[in-house]
């Protein structure tokens, strides 16, 4: 009980952060052709050809205040997710939508796109949309057809036997698929395609009890390979007093090649502080390309010079 209270109190800790102004910022919500009552947020992106493959999550609800706890449905009476895929060029201009790919992955939440060798893949959270009351969520691993016309998914069980899993951060190390399961404490998983199972990448990770997981650091992009390791963007939840408004303050983390040390960068927001969910991180020349959702209401692509965000 004391441990649980301590974890909640950490959310009220003041944090200093940089306010970053992108050199380019585009609202890509307009590119996603959503059903009536749905709106786009929490996009992911992957370098593809001369531009980027993008997935935008469509939601059927909004939060009517900034505490992000009271949702109002804008269509239907249960939580739903649709996904919309499209290609953009290097300047974030829409090339074309991919409706055949959209249909393959309904109800997979916050898809993170990544590449395993030449294979385009994704990972997200999936629950039976007809059994919303159960609250159960499994991790869905997506395989996307090379033609971008469809794909398949398989479910991955929780390593701790938990009923709800989300926000695993995929990365590739020595040709094998891994996930950062927790940033604090650090827990890394390795996925076995033959056994269809995610196991702890090092023995000491298995010794950590699930009650010790803070989960104050959440979200995260897929891993971006850099010299000396892999880079991730993740957020830290913060609650302001006395308003109880919630904000997400982001930072970059570099995981070393051995997979056992995380080096954090400085906290930042893109423009004004809000609930910003960074779900995609790529690099283009001297810039980072970041995809993020704001307040679960909009979807954005932006360009930020690397030297403004690189970990110390």
N, C-alpha and C positions, 0 to 999 in steps of 0.2 A: 504493500500500500504506500509506504513512504517513498519507495523508488518510483512508483507511478506518479505521485504528486510532484516529485522533483523533476521528472521529465516534462510535465506540463508547465512548471514554473520557468523552465529554461526558455519557453517561448516568449516570455515577457522581458527577457534580457535585452537591453539596448544594443544596437549594432551600428557601427559606422560603415558607410559605404560610399562609393563613387557613383555619381550620376553620369552615365556615358551617353553621349550624343552620337548616333550612327552617322556614317557618311552617306548611307542610303537606307531608306525605310519604306516598305511597300505593304499595304493592306491586301493580303492575298485571299481574304474572305470573299472578295468579289469574284475570284476565279472559280470557286467551288460551287457547283450547281446543286444546291440543297433542296430537299423536299420542303413543302410548306410546313412551317412551324419549327424548322431546324436552322441552326446557325453554326458557323465554323469557328473552331478554336484549336489550340495545342497542335500545331503542324509539326511534321517531321520532314527532313530533306536528306537527299543523298546525291552526291555528284554523279551525273549521268550524261555521257556524251559531252557536248559542249555547254551543257547547262545543269539543271537539277531536277530530279524526280521528287515530287512533293506529295505528302498525304496530309489532308486536313480532316480532323475529327468533327463530325456534325452532332450537335446536342439538341435535345428537345426540351430544355429547361433553362431558366435564368435564375440568378440569385437576386432577391429584391433589396438586399443591402450588402454592405461590405464585410459583414462577418462571415459570409460564405457558408452559412449553415442552413438557411431556409430557402429551398428551391421551389420555384413556381413552374409548372409544366406549361410549355407553349404548344404542345401537341400531345394528345393522348393522356394517359394517367399512369404511366410507368416509365422508368428511365430507359432511354434508347440511345444507341450510337449508330451512326452511319459513317462511312469513310469515303472521301472523295480524293482521287489521285489525278495528278496532271503533271505536265512537264513545263518548265520555264527556262528561259535562256539565261545567260550570265548576268544580264541586267534585270532579272526578275520579271520579265515580260512573259505573259502566257503564250505557250506554243500550241498545246492542245490538251483537252481533257481525255481521260482514260476510263470511260464508263464501263467497259467490260471488266476492268480490274476492280472497280468500285464494288461490284456485286459479290465478290469473293470473300469479303472480310467484314460484313455487317456485324455489329455488336462487339468488335474487338476495340478496346479502349486505349487511347494514347499510343498508337503504333509508333515504334521507333524503327526507322529504316536503317539497314546496314548491309555490308557486303562481306560474304565469306568466300574468298577466292573470287571466282567470276559470278557467283550466285548472288542475286539480290534477295534479301530476306528482311524480315521484320519481327518485332516482338511486341506484345501488348498484353492487356488483361482481358479475360473473357469470362463471362458468367451466363448461365442460361437465362435469356431475356424473358422466358415464360415463368421463371421461378425467382423473381426479383426479391421476394421476402426472405429467401434463404441467406442472402448476402455472400454466398460462396463465389470466389473469383479464382480462376486458375490462370497461369501464364500460358499464352498462346504463342507458339513459334510459327512464323509464316514463311512459306517458300513461294516466291513470286516467279511466274513464268518469264523466260527471257524476252518473250514478245510483248510483255506487259498486258496480257489479255486474260489473266486469271491466276490461280494459284491454289495452294492448299495450306492447311494448318494442322498442327499437332499440339496437344496440351502437355504441360510440364507440371508435375506435382511439387508442392512446397517441400523444401528440404527439412523443415521443422514440423510438417504435418499441419500447418495452419490452413484455415478455411478460406482465407482471403490473401491473395498475393497481387502485387502490382509494382510497376516502376523498376523492373530489373534492367540494368544498363549493360547492353551487349558490347563485347569487344573480342578481337581475335588475337591470340597469342600462340606463337609456334604452330600456326595453321589450325588451331583448335578453337572452338567457340567457348567463350567464357562470359560470365556476368558478374558485375558488382551487385551483390545482393543487399549489402548495407555499407554505407560510408563510415558510420560511427556506431559500434566498432567496425573496422574493415572486415568484410566477409566476401570472399570470391568463390564463385561456383564454376565448375567445368561441365560442359554438356557432352554426353556420349550419345551419338546418333543411333548406334546399334542398340544400346540398352534403352534408348529414349528416356534418359534420366539425367538430372542435374545433381552432381555430388560436390562436396566441399573440395576446393582445389588444394587445400593444405590441411593436415590433421588437426591443427590447433583451432581452425574455424569450427570444427564439429564440437569442440568443447564449450563453445559459447552457448548459453541458454537464451532462448528467444525472448525472455523477459528482460534481458539486458540490452536489447536493441532500442536505441533512442528514437530512430526514425524522424528526428528533427531535420535531417538533411534528406531531401527527397527529390522526386522527379528524375531528371538527368537525361542528357543526350546519350546516344550511342557513343562508343569510344572513338576518338580520332587519333590515328597513329602519328606520333611526333618523335623527334630524336630523343632517345633515352626512355621512351615509355608510351603511354596512352593518355590522351586528354579527355576530360569529361566536363560538362557544365551541369551543375546541380543547384538547387535552391535550399535556403534555410527559412523555415517558417517563423514569422514574428507577429506577435499580437500587441497592438498599441493600447495603452491605458489613457483615459478611462473609456474610450470609445469602443474598445474591443475589435476595432477594424484589423483585418489580417492583411499582411503583405508578405511577399516572397522576395528575399534578397538573394541574388545569385552569386556564384563564384566558380572559377575553374579549379579542377583538381587534376594533377598529373600522377598517374599510377606508374611506378617504376617498372622496369622490364622483368624484375623478379616477382612482381605482383604482390608485394608485401608492404610497400610504403606509399602513402598518399601525400603529395605536396600541395597545399592549398594556395590559391591566389587571393587577391583582395576582393571583398564583397563589392557588388555593383548592381545597379538597376539600369535598364535601357529606358532613358527618359525618366519620367516621374515614377516613384515607387508605387507599385500596385501588386496584384497577384499575377506575377509573370512566371509562366511555366515554359522554360527552355527545353524543347524536345528535339532539337537538331543542331548539330555543329559540324561545319565543314570549313575548308580553308581554300582560299583563292589568292595566289600571290602573297602579298603581305597582309591580307585581310582575313578575318574570320567571317564566315557566313553563318548567321544564327537564325533559326526559326523558333518562334515562341507564340504562345497564346497569352492573352491579357484578360483577366477577370472571367475566364471561361466564356467570353463573349466575342472575341475577335482573334484573327490569325495574321501573323506578320512575318516577313523576311527582312533581315537587315544586314548591313555590312559594317564591321567595326575593325579598325586597325589592330593587329595582333598585340602591339606593344602597350595598348591600353588595358589588356586583360590578362596577359601571360603571368602565370604564378611566379612569385618572388623566388 
